[in-house]
Amino acid sequence: MAALDVYNRSGDTQRQRELSDALVNATVNEAVIHQCVVAHLANQRRGTASTKTRSEVQGSGKKLYRQKGTGRARVGDAKSPIRVHGGVAFGPKPRSYRQ
């Protein structure tokens, strides 16, 4: 039987705890321990980040100006991702990180 010390918050030894040899001499599977740690950390993530796409941004869908004859580049509506105050092209949406 192996003996482990049990400490209190101040770091003083309170007592010793006996452990069975089967527990102490067991082989360690590092892959399973890594998977458990990764799953624990992933389960703590909130996953609440969110941005608005071009369909969710407030604004008109009207074409800003006509296609030809202005001497400017072709544009669509003001909610396009390349415009200021437009939607985000591939932004985050709420999702679950649970494993």
C-alpha positions as CSV (number, residue, x, y, z in Angstrom):
1,M,0.0,0.0,0.0
2,A,1.2,3.5,-0.9
3,A,0.7,6.4,1.4
4,L,0.0,9.9,0.3
5,D,0.1,13.1,2.4
6,V,-3.1,15.2,2.6
7,Y,-2.4,18.9,3.0
8,N,-4.6,21.8,4.2
9,R,-4.8,25.2,2.7
10,S,-1.7,26.5,4.5
11,G,0.4,23.6,3.2
12,D,0.7,21.7,6.5
13,T,0.3,17.9,6.4
14,Q,-2.9,16.9,8.1
15,R,-2.9,13.1,7.7
16,Q,-1.8,10.3,5.4
17,R,-4.1,8.4,3.0
18,E,-3.5,4.8,2.0
19,L,-3.9,3.9,-1.7
20,S,-4.1,0.4,-3.2
21,D,-1.2,-0.8,-5.3
22,A,-3.6,-1.4,-8.2
23,L,-4.2,2.3,-8.4
24,V,-0.6,3.4,-7.9
25,N,0.9,0.9,-10.3
26,A,-1.7,1.3,-13.1
27,T,-0.4,2.2,-16.6
28,V,-1.2,5.8,-17.7
29,N,-2.9,6.3,-21.0
30,E,-1.8,9.8,-22.0
31,A,-4.1,10.0,-25.0
32,V,-7.2,9.5,-22.8
33,I,-6.0,12.0,-20.3
34,H,-5.4,14.5,-23.1
35,Q,-8.8,13.9,-24.6
36,C,-10.4,14.4,-21.1
37,V,-8.5,17.7,-20.6
38,V,-9.5,19.0,-24.1
39,A,-13.1,18.0,-23.6
40,H,-13.2,19.8,-20.2
41,L,-11.7,23.0,-21.6
42,A,-14.0,22.9,-24.6
43,N,-17.1,22.4,-22.4
44,Q,-16.2,25.5,-20.5
45,R,-16.4,27.7,-23.6
46,R,-19.5,29.9,-24.0
47,G,-19.9,30.0,-27.8
48,T,-22.0,33.2,-27.7
49,A,-20.0,35.3,-30.2
50,S,-22.3,36.6,-33.0
51,T,-22.1,39.1,-35.9
52,K,-24.8,40.3,-38.3
53,T,-24.8,39.1,-41.9
54,R,-25.9,41.3,-44.8
55,S,-29.5,40.0,-44.4
56,E,-29.6,40.9,-40.7
57,V,-28.2,44.5,-41.0
58,Q,-30.7,47.3,-41.0
59,G,-30.9,49.2,-44.2
60,S,-32.4,49.3,-47.7
61,G,-31.8,46.7,-50.4
62,K,-32.1,49.4,-53.0
63,K,-29.2,49.7,-55.4
64,L,-27.2,52.8,-54.4
65,Y,-26.9,54.3,-57.9
66,R,-27.4,53.1,-61.4
67,Q,-25.2,50.5,-63.0
68,K,-23.7,52.5,-65.9
69,G,-22.9,56.1,-66.8
70,T,-21.7,57.4,-63.4
71,G,-18.0,56.7,-63.8
72,R,-18.0,54.9,-60.5
73,A,-17.6,51.2,-59.7
74,R,-20.6,48.8,-59.8
75,V,-22.2,48.5,-56.3
76,G,-25.2,46.7,-54.9
77,D,-26.9,47.7,-51.7
78,A,-25.5,49.4,-48.6
79,K,-25.5,46.1,-46.6
80,S,-22.7,44.6,-48.7
81,P,-19.8,43.3,-46.6
82,I,-17.3,45.6,-48.4
83,R,-19.2,48.7,-47.4
84,V,-19.0,50.6,-44.1
85,H,-21.8,49.5,-41.7
86,G,-22.4,46.5,-44.0
87,G,-22.8,42.9,-42.8
88,V,-20.0,40.6,-42.0
89,A,-19.3,38.0,-44.7
90,F,-18.3,34.9,-42.6
91,G,-18.6,36.1,-39.0
92,P,-19.1,34.0,-35.9
93,K,-22.5,32.6,-35.0
94,P,-23.6,31.1,-31.6
95,R,-22.6,27.4,-31.4
96,S,-21.9,24.7,-29.0
97,Y,-18.3,23.5,-28.3
98,R,-19.4,20.5,-26.1
99,Q,-17.5,17.3,-26.6
